[in-house]
Amino acid sequence: MSDKAKRLNESQRSEVISKLSQTNSPSKRSIARQYQVSEASIRKVWAKREVCSDLMSEETKKKFRASIGRFKEMEDKFTFKPGDFESETQKRA
């Protein structure tokens, strides 16, 4: 990177949030490299995503909400309860 720090514009911040919202999102480090900013910059964008959502276009907001919905579905699908992994022998006892 040059001496002058590079900053993400509004569109790029929206793209970063969108990418990180995907089910199999790329790492924050790889996104930082792609935009030529620090990983800390990407973490800050992600941490402030609620504030940034006010700046997003309606289309981006729809995509973002859909990504969050898919994540919650996956989370529900992979939430386990006590006893889910008991063997048949343990269940009979």
Buried (B, 14 or more C-beta within 10 A) or exposed (E): EEEEEEEBEEEBBBBBBBBBBEEEBEEBEEBBBBBEBBBEBBBBBBEEBEEBBEEBEEEBBEBBEEBEEEBEEEEEEEEEEEEEEEEEEEEEE
